[in-house]
Amino acid sequence: MDYVIAFIVGGVICALSQILMEKTKMMPGRIMVLLVCLGAVLGAVGVYGPFSEWAKAGANVPLLGFGNNLWKGVKEMVDEKGFIGIFLGGFKNCAGGLSAALVFSYIASLICQPKMKKH
């Protein structure tokens, strides 16, 4: 049942994002930023934790989960180190995911040849 819930929740998040792209003039990059910020805000007000426990990967894998993870890291580091924790916390919690994204993107760029448009 966990797989079904995760699939449905992740699908709903993706469908809502697609609706935003189709029905508004928002560009995909702005929608991505909106989702990350929304995840951080929902984490800050205490809503995302219970939602994440219920939906599991369906809530943690999309960009909402990334925003919540950034928020948790910042909160922990601010409690530990004070103001400087605002800048350190997000990297502490998300270092593995960010590093993997950079490494796999680099590998993909070596394997695939991008086609540049000539002006």
C-alpha positions in Angstrom: 0.0 0.0 0.0 3.0 2.3 0.7 4.0 2.1 -3.0 0.5 3.0 -4.2 0.3 6.0 -1.8 3.7 7.2 -2.9 2.9 6.8 -6.6 -0.4 8.7 -6.2 1.1 11.5 -4.2 4.1 11.9 -6.5 1.7 11.9 -9.5 -0.5 14.5 -8.0 2.5 16.8 -7.3 3.7 16.3 -10.9 0.2 16.8 -12.3 -0.3 20.1 -10.4 3.1 21.3 -11.6 2.1 20.4 -15.2 -1.2 22.3 -14.8 0.8 25.3 -13.6 2.9 25.1 -16.7 0.0 24.8 -19.1 -2.5 27.3 -17.5 -0.1 30.0 -16.5 2.8 31.8 -18.1 5.2 30.5 -15.4 8.4 29.1 -16.8 9.6 25.6 -15.5 12.4 27.2 -13.5 10.1 29.4 -11.6 7.8 26.5 -10.9 10.8 24.5 -9.6 11.7 27.4 -7.3 8.1 27.6 -6.1 8.1 23.9 -5.2 11.3 24.1 -3.3 10.2 27.2 -1.4 6.8 25.6 -0.7 8.5 22.6 0.7 10.6 24.8 3.0 7.6 26.8 4.2 5.4 23.7 4.8 8.3 22.3 6.8 8.7 25.5 8.8 5.0 25.5 9.8 5.1 21.8 10.7 2.8 20.5 8.0 5.4 18.7 5.9 6.6 16.2 8.5 3.3 14.3 9.0 2.6 14.5 5.3 6.1 13.1 4.5 5.6 10.2 7.0 2.3 9.3 5.4 3.3 9.7 1.7 6.9 8.5 2.1 8.9 8.7 -1.2 5.9 10.3 -3.0 6.5 13.4 -0.9 10.3 13.2 -0.3 11.5 12.6 -3.9 9.9 15.7 -5.7 11.2 19.2 -5.2 8.9 19.7 -2.3 11.0 17.2 -0.4 14.2 18.9 -1.3 12.9 22.2 0.1 11.8 20.5 3.3 15.3 18.9 3.6 16.9 22.3 3.1 14.7 23.7 5.8 15.5 20.9 8.3 19.3 21.4 7.8 19.1 25.1 8.2 16.9 24.8 11.4 19.4 22.3 12.9 22.5 24.4 12.1 20.8 27.7 13.3 20.1 26.0 16.6 23.7 24.7 16.8 25.7 27.6 15.4 23.4 30.6 15.3 23.2 33.0 12.4 25.9 31.4 10.3 23.8 28.2 10.3 21.5 29.8 7.7 24.3 29.4 5.2 25.7 26.1 6.4 22.6 24.0 7.1 21.2 23.5 3.6 24.5 22.2 2.3 24.9 19.9 5.3 21.6 18.1 4.7 21.7 18.0 0.9 25.3 17.5 0.2 24.8 13.9 -1.1 22.0 14.7 -3.4 23.7 17.8 -4.8 27.0 15.9 -5.3 25.2 13.1 -7.1 23.4 15.5 -9.3 26.6 17.2 -10.3 28.5 14.0 -10.9 25.7 12.3 -13.0 25.1 15.5 -15.0 28.8 15.6 -15.8 28.8 11.9 -16.9 25.7 12.5 -19.0 27.4 15.4 -20.7 30.3 13.2 -21.6 28.1 10.5 -23.0 25.6 12.7 -24.9 26.6 15.3 -27.5 24.5 18.4 -27.1 23.3 20.0 -30.3 23.9 23.7 -30.2 21.8 26.0 -32.4 23.9 28.1 -34.7 22.9 31.7 -35.2 
